[in-house]
Amino acid sequence: MFVGWLAYNAVSAVGSIVIARLLGPDNYGVVSIALIYPLMFSGLADLGLSTAIMRYASIGDFRRAFTALRLRVLITTAFAVALIPLAPYLAFTLHRPYLAPMIEILAVYAFAYNAVTSITAFLAGVKRYWDYVAIDVVMSSVRVSSSIALVLAGYGVYGAVWGFSMGYAVATIYAFVKLVKAMDLVSSLARNDVAEVLKYSIPLYMPRLLGIPIGQFYNILMATYVTNAEMGNYQIAGYLLTPIGLITGSLSTALFTTLPQLVNEDYKFRNALNRAARYTAIVVSPIAIALALFSEQAVYIVYGPQYGLAPLYLSIMAISNLLAPFGVVPMYLNIIGATRTTMALNIVGMLIGLPITWALLVHYGMLGAVIASLINGALGTAISLTVAGRMYGFVIDITQVVKYWAPSLIAGVLTYPAMRIMSNMWLALGVGSLIYLASLIVLTALMTDMEDLKNLVDINRGINYIGPLVSHALNYLVKIRMVLWS
């Protein structure tokens, strides 16, 4: 999955760079705003079924997996069609009536997005990871090439919008072909169990349903207090977080499709989740701190100096990803079928986050929204850890996670002053990179348990392509640790 998503994101990154430079911050922000309602309608049509598809497929219950898949596609069709007559009214609520034709075009995207993600959820559940990521690569390639071609042909923002719909439409056809090859659809579709599927998925959907008025309220606030340029800068910052998304996405999908096999072995199950939290911290924290440190250089080199707000957004958003290891808590709840608890946690998180986001967004624009996201994430994590511990006796060893944050945080503290005294951006990047990497290697070797280092070496040794390279790098850390502790 990591290799496939690396290719997918490489194509997407090239496309975003070219399109962002062709359109400029204002027009690029228009694309982001035009996607607000299509994305919302796609999420609204989910009913929590994407998680159900993956879970049922992973335990071999293909009848319920296909019931969930078919139900999700039927519902998303209705929502996508509804976007077309509603487009003028939706554009009006965003204070941008000129967005109506773009929203109509993106109705195709709204349908195809859910169709693709439904099929890929099933393919991931049955461990067909190459097919899963191949669909994403096809989608990204078609979307990027068609968007660039249409923008260059003079269609501007409309060309970029058409690219989204075309990319996902082609990917839908390709995904269906892969699905037919993967399973015997005739026998799997012969029966269904809608009630049981919805019993699992609806609690996952309810927070999203509650989030509709809250999300619409946020959209109105952003349309009022956030400029197109701020939206464009925010979008750029999001793209530069791709390295973290690659890792966390691959890990969470793999874990969610394999760990259900340990549900009946409680000690092994909980131990595996704690290891996953620690290993996520080891991998994610160095990248998160690096993105925060070198945010200005990353934005300038990749997208140009016109995106002057993006570095600050990127730094805050990168730091918030330090919470990624605690994502194993909702994963645990969904695997054991405690989706009602997940629902309650999500609703509480939204209600707590509403006044925080409201206040900060109104006063500080997009910067306030980014800061609010960090605060809300920390509060939500604290609540979920408390609930999981008290209700289910599932405890994440927080001290171990913090311990594995420490090498990156300390390396960042050592690097930051050296970068600040250098006025030349390229010199700051070069010297800062050397200090950060050297500090990180030594501190990681000193502070990581030998057992965990060896486990990571063994894990990576069995992964094709990138596994041997990572395994060799980790072996060097083991040797450095042995030298330093000898």
C-alpha positions as CSV (number, residue, x, y, z in Angstrom):
1,M,0.0,0.0,0.0
2,F,2.8,2.4,0.8
3,V,4.5,1.8,-2.5
4,G,1.2,2.2,-4.4
5,W,0.2,5.3,-2.5
6,L,3.7,6.7,-3.0
7,A,3.1,6.5,-6.8
8,Y,-0.4,7.9,-6.4
9,N,0.7,10.8,-4.3
10,A,3.7,11.5,-6.6
11,V,1.3,11.9,-9.5
12,S,-1.0,14.0,-7.4
13,A,1.8,16.2,-6.1
14,V,3.1,16.9,-9.6
15,G,-0.5,17.7,-10.6
16,S,-1.1,20.0,-7.7
17,I,2.1,21.9,-8.2
18,V,1.5,22.5,-11.9
19,I,-2.2,23.4,-11.4
20,A,-1.5,25.6,-8.4
21,R,1.1,27.5,-10.4
22,L,-1.2,27.8,-13.5
23,L,-4.2,29.0,-11.5
24,G,-2.6,31.0,-8.7
25,P,-3.8,31.3,-5.1
26,D,-7.2,32.9,-5.8
27,N,-8.4,30.5,-8.5
28,Y,-6.9,27.5,-6.7
29,G,-8.9,28.5,-3.7
30,V,-12.0,28.6,-5.8
31,V,-11.5,24.9,-6.7
32,S,-11.3,24.1,-3.0
33,I,-14.5,26.0,-2.2
34,A,-16.3,24.4,-5.1
35,L,-15.6,20.9,-3.6
36,I,-17.1,21.7,-0.2
37,Y,-20.7,20.5,-1.0
38,P,-19.7,17.6,-3.3
39,L,-17.5,16.3,-0.5
40,M,-20.2,16.9,2.1
41,F,-22.8,15.0,0.0
42,S,-20.4,12.2,-0.6
43,G,-19.8,11.9,3.2
44,L,-23.5,12.2,3.8
45,A,-24.2,9.2,1.6
46,D,-21.7,7.0,3.4
47,L,-24.0,5.8,6.2
48,G,-20.8,4.4,7.9
49,L,-20.9,1.7,5.2
50,S,-17.3,2.1,4.0
51,T,-16.0,0.9,7.4
52,A,-18.6,-1.9,7.4
53,I,-17.5,-3.1,4.0
54,M,-13.9,-3.4,5.0
55,R,-14.7,-5.1,8.3
56,Y,-17.0,-7.7,6.9
57,A,-14.7,-8.5,4.0
58,S,-11.7,-8.8,6.4
59,I,-13.5,-11.6,8.4
60,G,-14.8,-13.3,5.3
61,D,-18.5,-12.3,5.6
62,F,-18.8,-11.5,1.9
63,R,-22.6,-11.5,1.9
64,R,-22.8,-8.6,4.3
65,A,-19.8,-6.9,2.7
66,F,-21.6,-6.8,-0.7
67,T,-24.8,-5.8,1.0
68,A,-23.1,-2.8,2.4
69,L,-21.3,-2.0,-0.9
70,R,-24.5,-2.2,-3.0
71,L,-26.4,-0.1,-0.4
72,R,-23.7,2.6,-0.4
73,V,-23.6,2.9,-4.2
74,L,-27.4,3.2,-4.4
75,I,-27.6,5.9,-1.8
76,T,-24.7,7.9,-3.2
77,T,-26.4,7.9,-6.6
78,A,-29.4,9.6,-5.1
79,F,-27.2,12.2,-3.4
80,A,-25.1,12.9,-6.4
81,V,-28.2,13.4,-8.6
82,A,-29.6,15.8,-6.0
83,L,-26.5,18.1,-6.3
84,I,-27.5,19.2,-9.8
85,P,-30.9,21.0,-9.1
86,L,-29.5,22.2,-5.7
87,A,-26.3,23.7,-7.2
88,P,-27.5,27.3,-7.5
89,Y,-28.8,27.4,-3.9
90,L,-25.7,25.8,-2.5
91,A,-23.5,28.3,-4.4
92,F,-25.6,31.1,-3.0
93,T,-24.9,29.9,0.6
94,L,-21.2,30.1,-0.1
95,H,-21.7,33.7,-1.3
96,R,-20.3,32.7,-4.7
97,P,-23.1,32.2,-7.2
98,Y,-20.6,31.6,-10.0
99,L,-19.8,28.2,-8.4
100,A,-23.2,26.7,-9.5
101,P,-21.9,25.2,-12.8
102,M,-18.8,23.8,-11.1
103,I,-21.0,22.1,-8.4
104,E,-23.1,20.5,-11.2
105,I,-19.9,19.2,-12.9
106,L,-18.7,17.8,-9.6
107,A,-21.9,15.7,-9.1
108,V,-20.1,13.1,-11.3
109,Y,-17.2,13.2,-8.8
110,A,-19.6,12.9,-5.9
111,F,-21.0,9.6,-7.2
112,A,-17.7,8.2,-8.5
113,Y,-15.8,9.0,-5.3
114,N,-18.1,6.8,-3.2
115,A,-18.3,4.1,-5.8
116,V,-14.5,3.9,-6.0
117,T,-14.0,4.0,-2.2
118,S,-16.7,1.3,-1.7
119,I,-14.9,-1.1,-4.0
120,T,-11.5,-0.3,-2.7
121,A,-12.7,-0.9,0.9
122,F,-13.8,-4.4,-0.2
123,L,-10.5,-5.1,-2.0
124,A,-8.5,-4.0,1.1
125,G,-10.7,-6.3,3.3
126,V,-9.8,-9.3,1.2
127,K,-6.1,-8.3,1.2
128,R,-5.9,-7.3,-2.5
129,Y,-3.7,-4.3,-1.6
130,W,-2.1,-4.0,-5.1
131,D,-5.6,-3.7,-6.7
132,Y,-6.6,-1.2,-4.0
133,V,-3.7,1.2,-4.8
134,A,-3.7,0.5,-8.5
135,I,-7.2,2.0,-8.7
136,D,-6.0,5.1,-6.9
137,V,-3.0,5.5,-9.3
138,V,-5.4,5.2,-12.3
139,M,-7.7,7.8,-10.8
140,S,-4.9,10.2,-10.0
141,S,-3.2,9.9,-13.4
142,V,-6.4,10.6,-15.3
143,R,-7.4,13.4,-13.0
144,V,-4.1,15.2,-13.2
145,S,-3.5,14.7,-16.9
146,S,-7.0,15.8,-17.9
147,S,-7.0,18.8,-15.4
148,I,-3.7,20.1,-16.7
149,A,-4.7,19.6,-20.3
150,L,-8.0,21.5,-19.8
151,V,-6.4,24.3,-17.9
152,L,-3.8,24.8,-20.6
153,A,-6.5,24.6,-23.2
154,G,-7.9,27.8,-21.7
155,Y,-10.7,26.4,-19.5
156,G,-9.1,27.6,-16.3
157,V,-10.9,26.6,-13.1
158,Y,-13.5,24.7,-15.0
159,G,-10.8,22.6,-16.5
160,A,-9.5,21.7,-13.0
161,V,-13.0,20.9,-11.9
162,W,-13.7,18.7,-14.9
163,G,-10.5,16.8,-14.2
164,F,-11.8,15.7,-10.8
165,S,-14.9,14.2,-12.3
166,M,-13.1,12.6,-15.2
167,G,-10.5,11.0,-13.0
168,Y,-13.0,9.3,-10.7
169,A,-15.3,8.3,-13.5
170,V,-12.5,6.3,-15.2
171,A,-11.4,4.9,-11.9
172,T,-14.9,3.7,-11.2
173,I,-15.0,1.6,-14.3
174,Y,-11.5,0.2,-13.6
175,A,-12.5,-0.6,-10.0
176,F,-15.5,-2.5,-11.1
177,V,-13.4,-4.7,-13.4
178,K,-11.1,-5.5,-10.5
179,L,-14.0,-6.3,-8.3
180,V,-15.5,-8.8,-10.8
181,K,-12.1,-10.5,-11.1
182,A,-11.7,-10.6,-7.3
183,M,-15.0,-12.3,-6.4
184,D,-18.0,-14.3,-7.7
185,L,-20.5,-11.5,-7.7
186,V,-23.5,-13.7,-8.6
187,S,-23.3,-15.8,-5.5
188,S,-22.3,-12.9,-3.2
189,L,-25.2,-10.7,-4.3
190,A,-27.8,-13.4,-4.1
191,R,-28.6,-12.6,-0.5
192,N,-28.4,-9.6,1.7
193,D,-28.6,-8.7,5.3
194,V,-29.4,-5.0,5.4
195,A,-30.6,-4.8,9.0
196,E,-27.4,-6.3,10.4
197,V,-25.2,-4.2,8.3
198,L,-27.0,-1.0,9.2
199,K,-26.9,-2.0,12.9
200,Y,-23.1,-1.8,12.7
201,S,-22.8,1.2,10.4
202,I,-25.5,3.6,11.4
203,P,-23.8,4.6,14.7
204,L,-20.7,5.5,12.7
205,Y,-22.9,7.6,10.4
206,M,-24.9,9.5,13.1
207,P,-22.0,11.9,14.0
208,R,-21.7,12.7,10.3
209,L,-25.4,13.4,10.1
210,L,-25.1,15.7,13.1
211,G,-22.1,17.3,11.4
212,I,-24.1,18.4,8.5
213,P,-25.6,21.6,10.1
214,I,-22.3,22.1,12.0
215,G,-20.3,21.7,8.8
216,Q,-22.6,24.0,6.9
217,F,-22.2,26.6,9.7
218,Y,-18.4,26.3,9.3
219,N,-18.8,26.7,5.5
220,I,-20.7,29.9,6.0
221,L,-18.2,31.2,8.5
222,M,-15.3,30.4,6.1
223,A,-17.1,31.9,3.2
224,T,-17.6,35.1,5.3
225,Y,-14.3,35.3,7.1
226,V,-11.8,33.4,4.9
227,T,-10.5,34.7,1.6
228,N,-10.0,32.6,-1.5
229,A,-6.2,33.1,-1.1
230,E,-6.3,31.7,2.5
231,M,-8.2,28.7,1.2
232,G,-5.6,28.2,-1.5
233,N,-2.8,28.4,1.0
234,Y,-4.6,25.9,3.3
235,Q,-5.0,23.5,0.4
236,I,-1.2,23.7,-0.4
237,A,-0.4,23.0,3.3
238,G,-2.6,19.9,3.1
239,Y,-0.8,18.6,0.0
240,L,2.6,19.0,1.8
241,L,1.3,16.7,4.6
242,T,1.2,13.8,2.0
243,P,4.2,11.9,3.5
244,I,2.4,11.5,6.8
245,G,-0.8,10.6,5.1
246,L,1.0,7.9,3.2
247,I,2.3,6.2,6.3
248,T,-0.8,6.6,8.5
249,G,-3.1,5.6,5.7
250,S,-1.1,2.4,4.9
251,L,-0.8,1.5,8.6
252,S,-4.5,2.0,9.5
253,T,-5.8,0.2,6.5
254,A,-3.5,-2.8,7.0
255,L,-4.2,-2.9,10.8
256,F,-8.0,-2.7,10.4
257,T,-8.1,-5.5,7.8
258,T,-5.8,-7.9,9.7
259,L,-6.3,-7.3,13.5
260,P,-9.9,-8.6,13.5
261,Q,-8.4,-12.1,13.3
262,L,-7.0,-11.5,16.9
263,V,-10.3,-10.4,18.5
264,N,-10.8,-13.8,20.2
265,E,-7.2,-13.6,21.7
266,D,-7.6,-10.5,23.8
267,Y,-4.1,-10.2,25.2
268,K,-2.5,-10.5,21.7
269,F,-5.0,-8.1,20.3
270,R,-4.3,-5.4,22.8
271,N,-0.6,-5.9,22.7
272,A,-0.6,-5.6,18.9
273,L,-2.5,-2.3,19.2
274,N,0.0,-0.9,21.7
275,R,2.9,-1.9,19.5
276,A,1.1,-0.3,16.5
277,A,0.8,3.0,18.6
278,R,4.5,2.9,19.4
279,Y,5.7,2.1,15.9
280,T,3.5,4.8,14.5
281,A,5.1,7.3,16.8
282,I,8.6,6.2,15.8
283,V,7.7,6.7,12.1
284,V,5.4,9.7,12.1
285,S,7.0,12.0,14.6
286,P,10.3,12.5,12.7
287,I,8.3,13.5,9.5
288,A,5.9,15.7,11.4
289,I,8.7,17.7,13.2
290,A,10.7,17.9,9.9
291,L,7.6,19.4,8.1
292,A,7.2,21.9,10.8
293,L,10.9,22.9,10.9
294,F,11.3,23.2,7.1
295,S,7.7,24.4,6.2
296,E,8.9,27.7,4.7
297,Q,11.5,26.0,2.5
298,A,9.1,23.3,1.5
299,V,6.4,25.7,0.4
300,Y,8.8,28.0,-1.4
301,I,10.6,25.3,-3.3
302,V,7.6,23.3,-4.3
303,Y,4.9,25.9,-4.9
304,G,6.7,29.3,-4.9
305,P,6.8,32.4,-2.7
306,Q,3.2,33.5,-3.6
307,Y,1.8,31.0,-1.0
308,G,3.1,33.0,2.0
309,L,0.5,31.8,4.5
310,A,1.0,28.1,3.8
311,P,4.2,27.6,6.0
312,L,2.5,28.6,9.2
313,Y,-0.6,26.4,8.4
314,L,1.7,23.5,7.5
315,S,3.7,23.8,10.8
316,I,0.6,23.6,13.0
317,M,-1.0,20.9,10.9
318,A,2.2,18.8,11.0
319,I,2.4,19.1,14.8
320,S,-1.2,17.9,15.1
321,N,-0.2,14.6,13.4
322,L,1.8,13.7,16.5
323,L,-1.6,12.4,17.8
324,A,-1.7,9.8,15.0
325,P,-0.6,6.9,17.3
326,F,-3.7,7.3,19.4
327,G,-5.8,6.5,16.3
328,V,-5.7,2.9,17.4
329,V,-8.3,3.6,20.0
330,P,-11.3,4.2,17.6
331,M,-9.9,1.4,15.5
332,Y,-10.1,-0.9,18.5
333,L,-13.7,0.1,19.2
334,N,-14.8,-0.4,15.5
335,I,-13.1,-3.8,15.3
336,I,-14.9,-5.1,18.4
337,G,-18.2,-3.7,17.1
338,A,-18.5,-1.0,19.7
339,T,-19.6,1.5,17.1
340,R,-22.1,3.2,19.4
341,T,-19.2,4.2,21.7
342,T,-17.4,5.6,18.6
343,M,-20.6,7.5,17.8
344,A,-20.8,9.0,21.3
345,L,-17.1,10.0,21.2
346,N,-17.5,11.7,17.8
347,I,-20.6,13.6,18.9
348,V,-19.0,14.8,22.1
349,G,-15.9,15.9,20.1
350,M,-18.0,17.9,17.7
351,L,-20.0,19.6,20.4
352,I,-16.8,20.5,22.3
353,G,-15.0,21.7,19.1
354,L,-17.9,23.9,17.9
355,P,-17.4,26.9,20.2
356,I,-13.6,26.6,19.9
357,T,-13.6,26.6,16.1
358,W,-16.3,29.3,15.9
359,A,-14.4,31.7,18.1
360,L,-11.0,31.2,16.6
361,L,-12.2,31.2,12.9
362,V,-14.1,34.4,13.3
363,H,-11.2,36.2,14.9
364,Y,-8.2,34.7,13.0
365,G,-9.7,33.4,9.8
366,M,-8.1,30.2,8.4
367,L,-5.3,30.4,10.9
368,G,-7.9,30.2,13.7
369,A,-9.5,27.1,12.1
370,V,-6.1,25.4,11.9
371,I,-5.3,26.1,15.5
372,A,-8.8,25.0,16.5
373,S,-8.2,21.7,14.7
374,L,-5.1,21.1,16.8
375,I,-6.9,21.9,20.1
376,N,-9.9,19.8,19.2
377,G,-7.7,16.8,18.2
378,A,-5.9,16.9,21.5
379,L,-9.2,17.1,23.5
380,G,-10.8,14.4,21.5
381,T,-7.8,12.1,22.0
382,A,-7.9,12.7,25.8
383,I,-11.6,11.8,25.9
384,S,-11.3,8.7,23.8
385,L,-8.3,7.4,25.9
386,T,-10.3,7.9,29.1
387,V,-13.5,6.2,27.8
388,A,-11.6,3.2,26.3
389,G,-9.8,2.7,29.6
390,R,-12.8,3.0,31.9
391,M,-15.4,1.2,29.7
392,Y,-13.4,-1.5,28.0
393,G,-10.2,-1.7,30.1
394,F,-8.2,-0.9,26.9
395,V,-5.2,1.2,27.8
396,I,-2.5,2.7,25.5
397,D,0.8,3.1,27.2
398,I,1.1,6.9,26.7
399,T,4.5,7.1,28.3
400,Q,5.9,4.9,25.6
401,V,4.4,7.0,22.8
402,V,5.8,10.2,24.4
403,K,9.2,8.5,24.7
404,Y,9.1,7.8,21.0
405,W,8.2,11.4,20.3
406,A,11.1,12.6,22.2
407,P,14.0,12.0,19.7
408,S,12.2,14.1,17.0
409,L,11.2,16.8,19.4
410,I,14.7,17.2,20.9
411,A,16.3,17.1,17.4
412,G,13.9,19.8,16.4
413,V,14.7,22.0,19.4
414,L,18.4,21.6,18.6
415,T,17.9,22.4,14.9
416,Y,15.6,25.5,15.1
417,P,18.0,28.0,16.6
418,A,20.7,27.2,14.0
419,M,18.2,27.7,11.2
420,R,17.0,31.0,12.6
421,I,20.4,32.7,12.5
422,M,20.8,32.0,8.8
423,S,19.3,34.5,6.4
424,N,19.8,32.4,3.3
425,M,17.0,29.9,2.8
426,W,19.1,27.3,1.1
427,L,21.8,27.5,3.7
428,A,19.3,27.1,6.4
429,L,17.8,24.1,4.7
430,G,21.2,22.4,4.2
431,V,22.6,23.0,7.6
432,G,19.3,22.4,9.4
433,S,18.8,19.1,7.6
434,L,22.3,17.9,8.7
435,I,21.8,18.9,12.3
436,Y,18.3,17.4,12.4
437,L,19.2,14.1,10.8
438,A,22.4,13.6,12.9
439,S,20.6,14.4,16.1
440,L,17.6,12.3,15.2
441,I,19.7,9.2,14.4
442,V,21.7,9.4,17.6
443,L,18.7,10.1,19.8
444,T,16.5,7.4,18.2
445,A,19.3,4.8,18.7
446,L,19.6,5.9,22.3
447,M,16.0,6.1,23.3
448,T,14.3,3.3,21.4
449,D,14.0,-0.1,23.0
450,M,16.2,-2.7,21.4
451,E,13.3,-5.1,21.2
452,D,11.2,-2.6,19.2
453,L,14.1,-1.9,16.8
454,K,14.6,-5.6,16.1
455,N,10.9,-6.1,15.6
456,L,10.8,-3.3,13.1
457,V,13.7,-4.8,11.3
458,D,11.9,-8.2,11.1
459,I,8.7,-6.5,9.9
460,N,10.3,-4.6,7.1
461,R,12.4,-7.5,5.9
462,G,9.3,-9.2,4.7
463,I,7.9,-6.3,2.7
464,N,8.6,-6.1,-1.0
465,Y,10.5,-3.3,-2.6
466,I,11.0,-0.7,0.2
467,G,11.2,-3.2,3.0
468,P,14.9,-4.3,2.6
469,L,16.0,-0.6,2.4
470,V,14.1,0.3,5.6
471,S,15.4,-2.9,7.2
472,H,19.0,-2.0,6.4
473,A,18.6,1.5,7.8
474,L,17.1,0.1,11.0
475,N,20.0,-2.3,11.3
476,Y,22.3,0.6,11.3
477,L,20.3,2.1,14.2
478,V,20.7,-1.2,16.1
479,K,24.4,-1.1,15.6
480,I,24.7,2.5,16.6
481,R,22.7,1.7,19.8
482,M,25.0,-1.2,20.6
483,V,28.0,1.1,20.2
484,L,26.6,3.9,22.3
485,W,25.4,1.7,25.1
486,S,28.6,-0.5,25.1
